[in-house]
């Protein structure tokens, strides 16, 4: 296999420095070839929000078990676990933001999707807009199956910014970065992939900084973006810099902040505690951190005798049941939303829930009309990460 280019290799090097060289894979029992061949559970590793809240629904409908190891959206940790920690020795499927396939596919970690596999029954009817998306392919090869997608922005309490409580109006990112009414009551994500890119898109939209791609900043572009963030930090705009999904939910549920650039499921979980529509997930003026998750099979899983079950799980991600519950519980859309509506109808869901599924498809389509697409492994990753450290240390 060819060497990684140096900017991307730093993901692995830096995460090893920060977390030590103890391999996550070494803490898990290695399954024997006999156990795999006997039809053991499919072992998956991926972002928290890709997993259903209740895997037993899938077990009943598909007849397989899944052992899921969740991770956050830290690309360094993910790449370390796949590459340096050889998690493919114990795990079959990997789910992360699109972009990792550009490296892990050509480098031999991800296997190409077997599009005519007999268990992948929904592949042909899945729209090309989803299954042929760039974030699932590399070098004209299909390395991932689409799972979910959304456009990330921020959650807010409408009364704090005197906004319409119906949540349909577009709220400018200006409020997040410079709004005096919520100064000192804003939380910003520690992930430079998200926060730095969102800031760059904001400054690009308003003509403050000339930027070609907000998700892949050159040194000349990243420097003024971080200068702006440092100025806003010193001005007291941000109350806290958070890390984990659980922190997002806590900050909102405790009403410690008025606005936070979070994941949409955090607002849903907060509303379960605070009451429906207490927190709104924004439509925005300037755009979104658009992303899609893909599920990829590790090449080492091809020879473990469990491929039928692996592809049953991949097919489940395209199914109406998965689509319906992801839209209801997390607000995410994905391929085959019509199957989600059909599932909800056939299983006696309320009209309110069915309308929610239809709205989720409409909502995501509205977001996808605006810039920009995220990149989990940008070419200028080293520059962006170094500049981001300036912000964190300021």
C-alpha positions in Angstrom: 0.0 0.0 0.0 1.2 3.5 -0.8 2.1 5.8 2.0 -0.3 8.4 3.4 0.3 11.9 2.5 1.8 13.8 5.4 -1.1 16.0 6.2 -3.5 13.1 6.7 -1.0 11.0 8.5 -0.9 13.6 11.2 -4.4 12.6 12.2 -3.0 9.3 13.4 0.2 10.6 14.8 -1.4 13.3 16.9 -4.2 11.1 18.2 -1.6 8.5 19.3 0.3 11.3 21.1 -2.8 12.5 22.9 -4.3 9.1 23.8 -1.3 6.8 24.1 -0.4 3.8 22.1 -2.7 1.4 23.9 -4.9 -0.1 21.2 -8.6 -0.2 21.7 -8.6 -3.4 19.8 -6.4 -5.1 22.3 -8.9 -4.5 25.0 -11.5 -6.6 23.2 -11.5 -10.4 22.9 -10.4 -11.6 19.5 -13.0 -13.9 18.0 -12.0 -17.2 16.5 -12.6 -18.0 12.9 -14.9 -20.8 14.0 -17.0 -18.3 16.0 -17.3 -16.0 13.1 -18.3 -18.8 10.8 -21.0 -19.9 13.3 -22.8 -16.7 12.6 -21.8 -14.5 15.5 -23.1 -11.0 15.8 -22.0 -8.4 13.3 -19.5 -6.1 15.1 -19.8 -2.5 14.1 -17.8 0.6 15.2 -19.0 4.1 14.4 -20.5 7.4 15.4 -23.0 7.4 18.2 -25.9 8.9 16.3 -25.9 6.2 13.5 -27.0 3.5 15.9 -30.7 3.0 16.7 -31.7 3.6 20.3 -33.0 0.0 20.4 -31.2 -2.7 18.4 -33.8 -5.3 19.4 -36.2 -3.9 16.7 -33.6 -4.8 14.0 -32.9 -8.2 15.6 -36.6 -9.1 15.4 -37.1 -7.9 11.8 -33.8 -9.0 10.3 -32.8 -11.9 12.6 -29.2 -10.9 13.4 -27.5 -9.4 16.4 -25.2 -6.3 16.3 -22.5 -5.5 18.8 -21.9 -1.7 18.4 -18.9 0.2 19.7 -19.8 3.9 19.6 -17.3 6.7 19.0 -17.6 10.5 18.7 -16.9 12.6 15.6 -13.1 12.8 16.2 -11.5 11.9 13.0 -8.1 11.4 14.7 -9.5 8.8 17.1 -11.4 7.1 14.3 -8.4 6.9 12.0 -6.2 5.7 14.8 -8.5 2.9 15.7 -8.9 1.7 12.1 -5.2 2.0 11.1 -2.9 1.9 14.1 -5.1 -0.1 16.4 -6.2 -2.6 13.7 -9.8 -2.6 14.8 -10.6 -4.5 11.6 -9.3 -7.6 13.4 -12.4 -7.6 15.5 -14.9 -5.4 13.8 -16.8 -5.8 10.5 -18.4 -2.5 9.7 -17.2 1.0 10.2 -19.6 4.1 10.2 -18.3 7.6 10.0 -18.8 10.9 8.2 -18.1 10.6 4.5 -14.6 11.4 3.6 -12.7 8.6 5.2 -13.2 6.4 2.2 -10.8 8.6 0.2 -8.0 7.2 2.4 -9.2 3.9 3.8 -10.6 2.6 0.5 -7.6 3.0 -1.7 -5.3 2.0 1.2 -7.0 -1.4 1.5 -8.9 -1.0 4.8 -12.4 -0.7 3.2 -13.7 -3.4 0.8 -15.7 -2.3 -2.2 -19.5 -2.8 -1.8 -20.7 -6.0 -3.4 -23.7 -4.4 -5.1 -25.2 -7.6 -6.3 -24.9 -9.4 -2.9 -28.2 -11.3 -2.4 -28.7 -9.8 1.0 -28.4 -6.2 -0.3 -32.0 -6.3 -1.7 -32.7 -2.5 -1.5 -29.6 -1.4 -3.3 -31.1 -1.1 -6.7 -34.1 0.9 -5.7 -31.9 3.3 -3.6 -31.6 6.7 -5.4 -28.3 7.5 -7.0 -28.3 10.9 -5.3 -27.6 9.0 -2.1 -25.8 5.8 -3.0 -23.5 7.4 -5.6 -22.7 10.4 -3.5 -19.1 11.5 -3.5 -18.8 10.9 0.2 -19.3 7.2 -0.3 -16.9 6.7 -3.3 -13.2 7.1 -4.2 -11.4 6.5 -7.5 -14.8 5.6 -9.1 -15.2 2.7 -6.6 -18.1 2.2 -4.2 -16.7 1.8 -0.6 -19.7 2.7 1.5 -23.5 2.3 1.8 -25.4 5.5 2.7 -26.8 5.6 6.3 -28.0 9.0 7.3 -27.4 12.7 6.5 -28.2 16.2 7.6 -27.1 19.7 7.6 -25.7 20.8 11.0 -26.1 24.2 12.4 -27.0 25.4 15.9 -29.7 24.9 18.5 -31.3 27.9 20.3 -34.0 29.0 22.6 -36.2 31.3 20.5 -37.2 33.6 23.3 -33.5 34.4 23.9 -33.1 35.9 20.4 -36.7 37.1 19.9 -37.2 34.5 17.1 -40.4 33.0 15.9 -41.0 29.9 18.0 -42.2 27.9 15.0 -38.6 27.4 14.0 -39.2 27.9 10.3 -37.4 31.2 9.9 -33.8 31.4 8.9 -31.5 32.5 11.7 -28.2 34.2 10.7 -24.9 32.8 12.0 -24.3 36.5 12.9 -26.3 35.9 16.0 -24.2 32.9 17.0 -20.9 34.7 16.5 -21.7 38.3 17.2 -25.2 38.6 18.8 -25.1 40.9 21.8 -28.3 39.6 23.3 -26.7 36.2 23.9 -23.1 37.3 24.5 -21.5 34.9 27.0 -24.3 32.4 26.5 -22.9 30.6 23.4 -21.3 27.2 23.4 -18.9 26.2 20.6 -17.8 22.7 19.6 -14.2 21.8 20.2 -14.0 19.9 16.9 -12.1 22.1 14.4 -13.7 20.1 11.6 -17.0 21.5 12.4 -16.5 24.9 14.2 -13.6 26.1 12.0 -15.4 25.2 8.8 -18.7 26.8 10.0 -16.9 30.0 10.9 -15.1 30.0 7.5 -18.4 29.6 5.7 -19.9 32.5 7.7 -17.0 34.8 6.9 -17.1 33.7 3.2 -20.8 34.4 2.9 -20.4 37.9 4.2 -17.3 38.7 2.2 -15.1 39.2 5.2 -12.5 36.6 4.0 -11.9 35.3 0.5 -12.3 31.5 0.9 -12.6 28.8 -1.8 -13.7 25.8 0.3 -14.7 26.4 3.9 -14.1 22.7 4.7 -10.5 22.8 3.4 -8.7 26.0 4.4 -5.3 27.0 3.2 -2.9 28.7 5.6 -3.8 32.1 4.1 -7.5 31.4 4.6 -7.4 29.7 8.0 -5.3 32.5 9.7 -7.9 35.3 9.4 -10.7 32.9 10.3 -9.0 32.0 13.6 -8.1 35.6 14.2 -11.9 36.4 14.1 -12.7 33.5 16.5 -10.0 34.7 18.9 -11.4 38.2 18.8 -14.9 36.8 19.6 -13.5 34.6 22.3 -11.8 37.5 24.0 -14.9 39.6 23.6 -16.7 37.1 25.8 -19.0 35.6 23.2 -18.5 32.0 24.2 -19.4 30.6 27.5 -17.8 27.2 27.0 -16.1 25.0 24.5 -17.6 21.5 24.6 -16.5 18.1 23.4 -19.0 15.3 23.7 -22.6 14.8 22.6 -23.6 14.3 26.2 -22.3 17.8 26.9 -24.5 19.2 24.2 -27.6 17.6 25.8 -26.6 18.7 29.3 -25.9 22.3 28.3 -29.3 22.6 26.7 -31.3 20.7 29.2 -29.8 22.7 32.1 -30.3 25.9 30.1 -26.7 26.9 30.7 -26.5 28.5 27.3 -28.8 30.2 24.7 -27.2 28.9 21.6 -24.9 26.0 20.7 -23.5 24.6 17.4 -24.6 21.1 18.1 -26.1 18.0 16.5 -29.8 18.0 15.9 -30.4 14.9 18.2 -29.1 17.0 21.1 -32.0 19.4 20.7 -34.5 16.5 20.5 -33.1 14.9 23.7 -33.2 18.3 25.5 -36.8 18.8 24.4 -37.7 15.4 26.0 -36.7 17.0 29.3 -37.9 20.5 28.7 -40.9 20.1 26.6 -41.6 20.0 22.9 -40.1 22.8 20.8 -38.4 24.5 23.8 -35.2 24.2 21.8 -35.2 24.9 18.1 -32.7 23.5 15.6 -32.0 26.2 13.2 -32.6 26.9 9.6 -29.8 29.3 8.8 -29.1 32.2 6.4 -25.5 31.3 5.5 -25.6 27.6 5.2 -24.8 24.3 7.0 -22.2 21.8 7.8 -23.6 19.2 5.5 -22.6 15.6 6.0 -23.6 12.0 5.3 -22.6 8.8 7.1 -21.5 5.8 5.2 -21.2 2.2 6.4 -18.1 0.4 5.1 -17.0 -3.2 5.4 -13.4 -3.9 6.5 -11.5 -6.1 4.1 -10.6 -8.5 6.9 -14.3 -9.2 7.4 -14.6 -10.7 4.0 -13.0 -14.0 5.1 -14.7 -14.5 8.5 -17.7 -16.4 7.2 -20.3 -13.8 8.4 -20.8 -11.9 5.2 -24.5 -12.6 4.8 -25.2 -11.1 8.2 -23.0 -8.2 7.4 -24.9 -7.4 4.3 -28.2 -7.9 6.1 -27.1 -5.0 8.4 -26.0 -2.9 5.4 -29.4 -3.5 3.8 -31.2 -2.6 7.1 -29.6 0.9 6.9 -31.5 1.3 3.6 -34.8 0.0 5.0 -38.0 1.7 6.0 -37.8 0.6 9.7 -34.3 2.2 10.2 -35.3 5.3 8.2 -38.5 5.8 10.2 -36.9 5.5 13.6 -33.9 7.7 12.7 -36.2 10.4 11.5 -38.5 10.2 14.5 -35.8 9.9 17.2 -33.0 12.0 15.8 -34.4 14.1 13.0 -32.1 12.6 10.3 -33.0 11.8 6.8 -31.5 9.3 4.4 -32.2 7.2 1.3 -35.6 5.6 0.8 -37.6 8.0 3.0 -40.7 6.7 1.2 -40.1 3.3 2.8 -39.9 5.0 6.2 -43.4 6.6 5.6 -44.7 3.2 4.4 -43.3 1.5 7.5 -44.9 4.0 9.8 -48.2 3.7 8.1 -48.2 -0.1 8.1 -47.3 -0.2 11.7 -50.0 2.1 12.9 -47.9 5.1 13.8 -49.9 8.3 14.5 -50.5 10.8 11.7 -48.3 13.2 13.6 -45.4 10.8 13.4 -46.0 10.1 9.7 -46.1 13.8 9.0 -42.8 14.2 10.9 -41.2 11.7 8.6 -42.4 13.6 5.5 -41.2 16.9 7.1 -37.8 15.4 7.8 -37.2 14.6 4.2 -38.4 18.1 3.2 -36.3 19.7 5.9 -33.0 18.0 4.9 -33.7 18.8 1.2 -34.1 22.5 2.2 -30.8 22.4 4.0 -28.9 20.6 1.2 -29.7 23.5 -1.1 -27.1 25.6 0.6 -23.4 25.3 1.2 -21.3 23.5 2.2 -20.1 19.8 2.3 -17.9 18.8 5.2 -14.6 17.0 4.7 -13.3 14.7 7.4 -9.9 14.4 5.8 -9.1 17.7 4.2 -5.9 18.2 2.3 -5.0 21.1 4.5 -5.8 19.3 7.8 -2.5 20.0 9.4 -2.8 23.8 8.8 -6.4 23.9 10.0 -5.6 21.9 13.2 -2.6 24.1 14.0 -4.6 27.3 13.5 -7.4 25.9 15.6 -5.0 25.3 18.5 -4.3 29.1 18.4 -8.0 29.6 19.1 -8.1 27.0 21.9 -5.0 28.5 23.6 -6.0 32.1 23.2 
